[in-house]
């Protein structure tokens, strides 16, 4: 939809923020028949939604804080999200070593019993006990660990998950604009007049809407204050969490959950075939969320905590990449950052008679349920239009028979035998059935154009630009994929040059 058309129109719902919550809400709302406009000031998932530990989980730890509502809802969501995005979400087994002096075995057993049974688990296997002296999971650990519990959760490719929620919202008619900052929203005649600024051209335009959903994550308070001129007392608690990535520490496909003497836990997760992802930390954060970065104390903490368990010592010299994010938690005035509620809080209000909905907290895991709750508020204000529908609707590319990823990879290889098994797997896990949109009539790798390395071809980049709002090399190498981990740094420059040439060719046409 052109800017001229958006200027003439009054949207039902305007969403600020292209993270998992904003994109999930836009998708749900447009699918019910509301007209929707979403604006993201940077790239999709460039905020917290690409900085997670990437677990679709109930949060075993949250049981200790009596967050039963959250844990039950999150556990139930696991299999729904897995079924709807079998390319992006995968079951994962978690190995929790028992260590005398930390949480007692009876407490872990009760917690895992609850975890197995309160959330409607159907396909994920239940908890079992491991003898680490004989199980492969014991091999990379210090010999003092002889017993462990193993339970189920899932893992998600978080940044792609967001992009595909946005893709589905746009396919259903939502306007999704990235690099588009909401700079001001005024109340005028019972509507919102929203001023948008293109972050690449600095051009401004105005959009009108009946209702605003403030899904700005860590920026939720600052949007209220600076964009909506609505000075509410501070409601978000920003909590930094960081991860380190090291060359892979073990060969099996399970993940570890390690307890630390300070009561916190960290995960060590197989990552991108060649690496292990270790995280996370919890510390209050007071600065600009866009500038968050791992601190030396966090690096030290993660290396030491992992080295307590792994036979091989992990040092800062092993680290190949790090990333940090800011949790936009609802400020429930808990004393420690790790104790602040992970549940989401929705605050609806009328400002001068015009509706605004603010979101605090939440998990990627529960984004779909959060969206349904937001839609209940939207319905009350704008009138009902359609029913909840997202539980049964695959995300783009997730429409594979029986949600069977392995069978889909085999069928992709049969249709496109020129793909190496590794590339077929990467493409299937990233795009699902939509991989065929850019593989189309190709009969050889040469048909896909220039190969920038690891099978990242011009055809794939063109697809990401046309269909997934990719604008820069960083979008492509670090969010639409994690190829940045595998390719030499100079490839970023080559992709930038390719994108610039493409842009020039479009302008000259
Ligand atoms: P964001 O993803 O931050 O999106 C908000 C967006 O709003 C941003 O992209 C920002 O650019 C945009 N924006 C802000 N202001 C404006 C404006 N004026 N105009 C336009 N756009 C604007 N959850 C799980 O389920 N599992 C996990 O394992 C997990 N691990 C985590 C680990 C860490 C370290 C962290 C930090 C979080 C973790 N989470 C996890 C939580 C989860 O990542 C977040 O709850 C979720 O990503 C929040 O999404 P959001 O859409 O609310 O915010």
Boltz pocket constraint, residues with backbone or C-beta under 6 A from the ligand:
constraints:
  - pocket:
      binder: B
      contacts: [[A, 16], [A, 17], [A, 18], [A, 19], [A, 20], [A, 21], [A, 22], [A, 39], [A, 40], [A, 41], [A, 42], [A, 43], [A, 44], [A, 45], [A, 46], [A, 47], [A, 48], [A, 49], [A, 50], [A, 51], [A, 52], [A, 53], [A, 54], [A, 55], [A, 56], [A, 57], [A, 180], [A, 181], [A, 182], [A, 183], [A, 215], [A, 216], [A, 217], [A, 218], [A, 219], [A, 223], [A, 227], [A, 239], [A, 240], [A, 241], [A, 242], [A, 280], [A, 281], [A, 324], [A, 325], [A, 326], [A, 327], [A, 328], [A, 361], [A, 362], [A, 363], [A, 364], [A, 365], [A, 366]]
      max_distance: 6.0
